[in-house]
């Protein structure tokens, strides 16, 4: 039986900034921190609320799941928010993730399964061929260990919990996944999933911007070796 969830976000580092200009700020979000404030006062702490302590007009243009770590871009004004929102809506932003998946994955592939919210067990998501929304994920194994695989994940769509559900559906749930992880859920303290690359167009300078977060590969490799 799953224990009741208590929100206790990491406090240090308070905000790990990867890049900043007058249009955007890109941060490395830790696992366990909300992207935007929750509905209740005790869930207010988030990436957006922390950014707003310095930039009061900052706006979120996309989100990472609470348990997912890695790169997140925040707009610093309305113009940037509209431009970035359009890029995400039209799938012009290219995203790559790294994860530790349970079991051994030998070949790259794709998962194309429609998803919807499991309303009785929110925020869980489920596959539903009739009511679910189209979702597509590409995966590629990078390195195998005794009981897991370091894998690159590229979402074509951006459904909630998409990567987690898709990998679980093909028999390779992510380590540390409290919702879909099955026997791999308690192997690690946090979910082993991180956004490690974002490619987008800067909304003010109109230049191609490429952001990476390289430390997660070493982090996951070391973690996989420690639990082998």
RAGIBEL-V803282 format. One record per backbone hydrogen bond with DSSP energy under -0.5 kcal/mol. NH is the residue of the N-H (numbers start at 1). CO is the residue of the C=O. E is the energy in kcal/mol with one decimal. If there is no record, write none. Layout:
NH|CO|E, NH|CO|E
This chain:
8|6|-0.6, 17|15|-0.9, 18|26|-3.1, 19|26|-1.6, 21|24|-2.4, 25|74|-2.1, 26|19|-2.9, 27|72|-2.7, 28|16|-2.6, 29|27|-0.8, 29|70|-3.1, 32|66|-2.6, 33|30|-1.4, 33|66|-0.6, 34|45|-0.6, 38|43|-3.1, 43|40|-2.2, 44|41|-1.6, 47|34|-2.4, 48|35|-2.0, 50|46|-2.0, 51|47|-2.5, 52|48|-2.4, 53|49|-0.5, 53|50|-0.9, 54|51|-1.8, 55|51|-2.9, 56|54|-0.5, 58|55|-2.0, 59|75|-2.8, 61|73|-0.7, 68|65|-0.8, 69|193|-2.3, 70|29|-2.6, 71|195|-2.4, 72|27|-2.1, 74|25|-2.8, 75|59|-2.3, 76|23|-2.7, 81|77|-2.1, 82|78|-2.4, 83|79|-2.1, 84|80|-2.9, 85|81|-2.5, 86|82|-1.9, 87|83|-1.9, 88|84|-2.5, 89|85|-2.5, 90|86|-2.3, 91|88|-1.2, 92|87|-3.1, 93|87|-0.9, 94|199|-2.1, 96|197|-1.9, 97|153|-2.6, 98|194|-2.5, 99|151|-1.9, 100|192|-1.8, 101|99|-0.6, 101|149|-2.8, 102|173|-3.3, 103|147|-2.4, 105|103|-0.5, 106|104|-0.5, 109|139|-2.2, 111|137|-2.9, 113|135|-0.8, 115|133|-2.4, 116|126|-2.2, 118|124|-2.7, 119|117|-1.2, 121|118|-2.1, 122|119|-0.7, 124|121|-2.2, 126|116|-3.0, 128|114|-1.7, 132|128|-1.7, 133|115|-3.4, 137|111|-2.5, 138|154|-2.6, 139|109|-2.4, 140|152|-2.0, 142|150|-3.5, 143|150|-1.5, 145|148|-2.9, 149|101|-2.6, 150|143|-3.2, 151|99|-2.7, 151|149|-0.6, 152|140|-3.0, 153|97|-2.5, 154|138|-2.9, 155|153|-0.5, 156|136|-2.6, 157|136|-1.2, 162|159|-1.9, 165|161|-2.7, 166|162|-2.7, 167|163|-2.0, 168|164|-1.8, 169|165|-2.4, 170|166|-1.1, 171|168|-1.5, 172|167|-2.8, 175|100|-2.6, 176|184|-2.2, 177|174|-1.6, 178|176|-0.9, 181|177|-1.8, 184|181|-2.5, 185|182|-1.7, 187|184|-1.1, 192|175|-2.7, 193|191|-1.5, 194|98|-2.5, 195|69|-2.7, 196|96|-2.2, 196|194|-0.7, 197|96|-1.5, 198|211|-2.3, 199|94|-2.3, 200|209|-2.3, 202|200|-0.5, 202|207|-3.2, 206|202|-1.9, 209|200|-3.5, 211|198|-2.9, 213|196|-1.9, 216|213|-0.8, 217|214|-1.1, 218|214|-0.7, 219|215|-2.5, 220|216|-2.8, 221|217|-2.4, 222|218|-2.7, 223|219|-2.1, 224|220|-2.7, 225|221|-2.0, 226|222|-1.7, 227|223|-1.2, 228|224|-0.5
